């Protein structure tokens, strides 16, 4: 069982697509993903303010596929606000969270960080 911590800025489409492909491979090998936790620059990946057909919207669409399969998308509230984003700009499929939620995974999950 894994919790995935994503830190990388959304400007790098290839890197995020690699992350998503890696997650697909984990799921295909019957590994469980407990949650995706977006922090640092990656927190802005979960903003609903991205314009259509941009790098950021393509990344968001890819991560939404995981949410649709039942994997929680957690976003560090402090990192989200540090980028000038307000809570009402978070996508409805994600939840603002913090270190408390993240530390709850430490006892039950392996952590992968991107």
C-alpha positions as CSV (number, residue, x, y, z in Angstrom):
1,X,0.0,0.0,0.0
2,X,1.4,3.4,-1.0
3,X,0.8,7.0,-0.4
4,X,2.2,9.1,-3.3
5,X,3.6,12.6,-2.5
6,X,3.8,14.8,-5.5
7,X,6.0,18.0,-5.2
8,X,7.0,18.9,-8.8
9,X,5.7,22.1,-10.4
10,X,3.0,21.6,-13.1
11,X,5.1,23.3,-15.7
12,X,6.8,20.0,-16.6
13,X,4.2,18.0,-18.5
14,X,6.5,15.1,-19.3
15,X,7.5,14.6,-15.7
16,X,3.9,14.5,-14.5
17,X,2.9,12.1,-17.3
18,X,5.8,9.9,-16.2
19,X,4.4,10.0,-12.6
20,X,0.9,9.0,-13.8
21,X,2.3,6.2,-15.9
22,X,4.2,4.9,-12.9
23,X,1.0,5.0,-10.8
24,X,-0.7,3.1,-13.6
25,X,2.0,0.4,-13.4
26,X,1.6,0.1,-9.6
27,X,-2.1,-0.3,-10.0
28,X,-1.7,-2.9,-12.8
29,X,0.6,-4.9,-10.5
30,X,-2.2,-5.0,-7.9
31,X,-0.6,-2.5,-5.6
32,X,-2.9,-0.3,-3.6
33,X,-2.6,3.5,-3.7
34,X,-4.0,5.0,-0.5
35,X,-3.9,8.6,-1.7
36,X,-2.1,11.2,-3.8
37,X,-0.8,14.1,-1.7
38,X,0.0,17.2,-3.6
39,X,2.4,19.7,-1.9
40,X,4.9,22.4,-2.7
41,X,4.6,23.6,-6.3
42,X,2.5,20.6,-7.2
43,X,-0.4,21.9,-5.1
44,X,-1.5,24.1,-7.9
45,X,-2.1,21.1,-10.1
46,X,-5.4,20.8,-8.3
47,X,-6.7,24.3,-9.1
48,X,-9.8,24.5,-11.2
49,X,-8.6,27.7,-12.7
50,X,-6.5,26.1,-15.5
51,X,-7.5,27.1,-19.0
52,X,-8.5,24.3,-21.4
53,X,-5.7,22.7,-23.6
54,X,-2.9,24.0,-21.4
55,X,-0.1,21.9,-19.9
56,X,-1.7,22.3,-16.5
57,X,-5.2,21.2,-17.7
58,X,-3.7,18.1,-19.3
59,X,-1.9,17.2,-16.0
60,X,-5.1,17.8,-14.1
61,X,-7.1,15.6,-16.4
62,X,-4.6,12.8,-15.9
63,X,-4.8,13.0,-12.1
64,X,-8.6,13.1,-12.2
65,X,-8.5,9.6,-13.7
66,X,-7.1,8.4,-10.4
67,X,-9.8,10.2,-8.4
68,X,-12.5,8.6,-10.6
69,X,-11.1,5.2,-9.7
70,X,-11.4,6.0,-6.0
71,X,-8.0,7.2,-5.1
72,X,-8.2,10.3,-2.8
73,X,-6.5,13.5,-4.1
74,X,-5.2,15.4,-1.1
75,X,-3.8,18.9,-1.4
76,X,-1.6,20.6,1.2
77,X,-3.6,23.7,2.2
78,X,-0.6,25.7,3.2
79,X,1.1,25.0,-0.1
80,X,-2.0,25.8,-2.1
81,X,-2.5,29.2,-0.3
82,X,1.3,30.0,-0.6
83,X,0.8,30.0,-4.4
84,X,-1.9,32.6,-4.0
85,X,-4.8,30.2,-4.5
86,X,-8.0,30.2,-2.4
87,X,-9.8,27.2,-1.1
88,X,-12.8,27.8,-3.5
89,X,-10.4,27.3,-6.5
90,X,-9.7,23.7,-5.5
91,X,-11.3,21.1,-7.8
92,X,-14.3,19.4,-6.2
93,X,-12.6,16.0,-6.5
94,X,-9.8,17.0,-4.1
95,X,-9.6,17.8,-0.4
96,X,-7.5,20.4,1.4
97,X,-5.4,18.6,4.0
98,X,-2.2,19.0,5.9
99,X,0.5,17.2,7.8
100,X,-1.9,15.5,10.1
101,X,-3.5,13.5,7.2
102,X,-0.2,12.8,5.7
103,X,1.3,11.5,8.9
104,X,-1.6,9.1,9.4
105,X,-0.4,7.2,6.3
106,X,3.2,6.7,7.7
107,X,2.2,3.8,9.9
108,X,0.3,1.9,7.2
109,X,1.8,2.8,3.8
110,X,5.1,3.0,1.9
111,X,5.7,6.5,0.6
112,X,6.8,7.3,-2.9
113,X,7.8,10.9,-3.6
114,X,7.9,12.6,-7.0
